[in-house]
Amino acid sequence: PPSAVLPDFRVPLPRPGQARAWWRTPPNGTALACAALAAARQHPGPLLLVARDNHAAHQLETDLRALAGEDPELPVLGFPDWETLPYDRFSPHPDITSQRLATLARLPALARGLVVVPAATLLQRLAPPEHVLGRRFDLRLGQRLDLGAEQRRLEAAGYRHVPQVYDPGDFAVRGGLLDVYPMGADAPFRVELLDAEIDSIRLFDPETQRSLDRCDAIDLLPGREVPLEPERVQAALQALRERFDVDTRRSGLVQDLKAGLAPAGIEYYLPLFHPRTATLFDYLPAAHLPLLEDGALEAAEQAWARIGERYELLRHDLERPLLPPAELWLPPEALRERLNQGHRIEVCGNAHPRHGEAHALPLQPAPSLPLAARDHAPGEALRGFLAQYPGRVLVAADSPGRREALLDVLQAAGLRPVVVGSWAAFAFPAPPGGRERAAQQEGSVAGRTLTPTPLPEGEGPACAIAVAALDDGFALDAPALCVLTERQLFPERASQPRRRKRAGREPEAVIRDLGELTEGAPIVHEDHGVGRYRGLVAMDVGGMPGEFLDIEYAKGDRL
């Protein structure tokens, strides 16, 4: 499929002999995503898009996926933050670790595409590429497999041995079955053995445990960013003893490592496990081009200051000694030095010293066109805009359900937009003779008959509607094109920020998890945090007998 960026829409890139290109800040994040996609299409290598913070990065990634569609030449990769506080006693959610490892594994061979990262996350020191790339392994049909040896290999790779597989990084062994949820995979796999040989490999649903499609092989990445092979753990323990005056008998960190467990927050001891660390730049191809959102470098400096504050606050805990910030993060001046080694694009706000000489992108904010304005007929503002606008207009809906609701409102106001499949289908109209067929196919999916807007052959519809989960609308100057979202059509409604989607669990599955807890296992209380499960305790409360979970916290505190 063609790239979902209009061929006529081009943006300035650094010229030969010029280290930087300066852009004026687009009207909103969605317009920036559109410009970034155009830059990625023009540049012969990957584009590294550095966002101000986690929210901006997530929104840019969502907008880029909606705009890029399924274009295999311009994949969109996110490298998310751990979403923990510096030096926290929590490890990242398995979904986050899975996405990070999957991105790191793809970066060295990424010829073109977009990589989105928050500025603070770009400071992080990472495991070296040989950890992610050199410790991947696979399972294939017909391969002989010793389940005991495979269990040890998975545990050494950082996978968690659990009774039932739910999250990335889990595995379970039951009879002649091996269930494993590889890091970076969209679903878990069930490996069935016949006489010590892999007989079948199937995807399965972790909630229902139903087997799904067959496959021939599984590619497994390491289960964590920290290696847990016995020799690496021993090296980390030795480094802890040499560097810190720690009471090994009272330190939960040391005791967990000795027991072969991964302590919560082990990621903040990464340099103890590797002779050297890396940064995201060590994974990126040499031809990558950074694009810095307005305020990204300032956000990195603020993040560095917060890291220093947390370090000073927590560094005096003798049972959990901390590594200095410079061992875990790049200082902002080191980040600037690294960025200065190559070309880059910087987005300049009004206060930026280069704002006056920066290029103004051909992007404008979309107008506010309320469908239900007081003292006006429904849709009057939108009809007036369509009558005078010289280009094409797309109404972007977040989901098929929202598209249907918007169609009802628009048709009640006397407007009949053509239904198209996506932003790409709108930006690149169907060839002559194919437009009506595409509209009819979309109309049959939607369960309604649509009348395509009569236009000359080869042109797209003047007004269309598609499922494109864009955060905001924007307008292109050339070619004239406007995208409207619910922000423009229903401006009186408070926008709801999109959150990162994670797989949820049914209540029955959570209850089953509690019943399968083993004594001494880590457990997270919703209000009180991480403790150790010490079994069930019989107690009388209010004259009624009952069983309660006994959770032990630091220094012997019990709940």
Secondary structure, 3 states (H helix, E strand, C coil): CCCCCCCCCCCCCCCCCCCEEEEECCCCHHHHHHHHHHHHHHCCCCEEEEECCHHHHHHHHHHHHHHHCCCCCCCEEECCCCCCCCCCCCCCCHHHHHHHHHHHHHHHHCCCCEEEEEHHHHCECECCHHHHHHCCEEEECCCECCHHHHHHHHHHCCCEECCCCCCCCEEEEECCEEEECCCCCCCCEEEEEECCEEEEEEEECCCCCCEEEEECEEEECCCCCCCCCHHHHHHHHHHHHHHCCCCCCCCHHHHHHHCCCCCCCHHHHHHHCCCCCECHHHHCCCCCEEEECCCHHHHHHHHHHHHHHHHHHHCCCCCCCCCCHHHHECCHHHHHHHHCCCCEEEEECCCCCCHHHCECCCEEECCCCCCCCCCCCCCHHHHHHHHHCCCEEEEEECCHHHHHHHHHHHHHCCCCCEECCCHHHHHCCCCCCCHHHHHHHHHHHHCCCCCCCCCCCCCCCCEEEEECCCCCCEEECCCCEEEECHHHHCCCCCCCCCCCCCCCCCHHHHHHHHHCCCCCCEEEECCCEEEEEEEEEEEEECCEEEEEEEEECHHHCEC
